[in-house]
Amino acid sequence: MPAAVPGTGQAAKPVVLRPRVLVPFAVAVFVVAAAAAYGVVRPRNHVELKGPGTTGRLHWGGGVFTSRAELRAWLNEHGKSYAAFAAAHPAAVRMLPAETAKP
């Protein structure tokens, strides 16, 4: 027997779960649970992307430089010196491979 609502003298209506409320909620819970499960068990053989400069390339000023000679030539074209650039941006210079000795 339902309990009475205080002050009204009427019996409380039982709570009825309606499908139009329950189904969207269940779908949302399922989607979140599926995304979490995929995050835990996703394949580990996917390609790891590396950031700019981590593969011996420097992305600078709209160009991609693979050697210090390329960077030096670009800086000369733009009226800058490599020495000043290296002093101002030592981390950028470290991303490039060291120059090899010329034969």
SVG drawing of the C-alpha trace seen along z (x, -y; Angstrom):
<svg xmlns="http://www.w3.org/2000/svg" viewBox="-7 -41 95 46">
<polyline fill="none" stroke="black" stroke-width="0.4" points="0.0,0.0 1.5,-3.4 2.3,-5.8 0.2,-8.9 1.6,-12.3 1.8,-14.5 -0.7,-17.3 -2.9,-16.2 -4.5,-13.0 -3.9,-11.4 -1.8,-8.4 1.5,-8.9 1.7,-7.7 4.2,-5.0 7.3,-5.9 7.0,-4.6 10.1,-4.5 9.0,-5.6 10.8,-4.2 11.1,-7.6 13.3,-8.7 15.0,-5.4 16.1,-4.5 18.1,-7.7 19.7,-7.5 20.6,-3.8 22.1,-4.6 24.2,-7.4 25.5,-5.2 26.3,-2.4 28.2,-4.9 30.3,-6.2 31.0,-2.7 32.0,-1.5 34.4,-4.5 36.0,-3.8 36.4,-0.1 38.0,-0.9 40.4,-3.2 41.5,-0.4 41.7,2.4 42.6,0.5 45.3,2.0 48.8,1.0 50.3,1.4 49.0,-2.0 51.5,-4.6 52.8,-7.0 53.1,-10.4 56.2,-12.4 56.2,-16.2 58.1,-18.5 61.8,-18.3 62.0,-15.0 62.9,-13.2 65.8,-15.4 63.6,-18.0 63.1,-21.6 59.9,-23.3 60.6,-27.0 59.2,-30.0 57.0,-27.9 59.9,-25.7 61.2,-22.2 64.9,-22.0 66.8,-18.7 70.3,-20.1 72.1,-23.1 73.3,-24.0 69.6,-24.3 68.8,-26.5 71.9,-28.6 71.0,-29.2 67.4,-30.1 68.6,-32.5 71.0,-34.1 68.1,-34.6 66.2,-36.4 69.1,-38.6 69.8,-36.8 73.0,-35.1 73.2,-31.5 75.3,-32.5 72.7,-35.0 69.9,-32.4 71.8,-29.7 72.5,-32.0 68.8,-33.0 67.3,-29.5 69.7,-26.8 66.9,-24.3 65.9,-24.7 69.5,-24.1 69.7,-20.9 66.8,-19.4 68.9,-19.3 71.5,-16.6 75.2,-17.7 76.9,-18.5 79.2,-15.9 82.8,-16.7 83.2,-17.6 85.5,-15.4"/>
</svg>
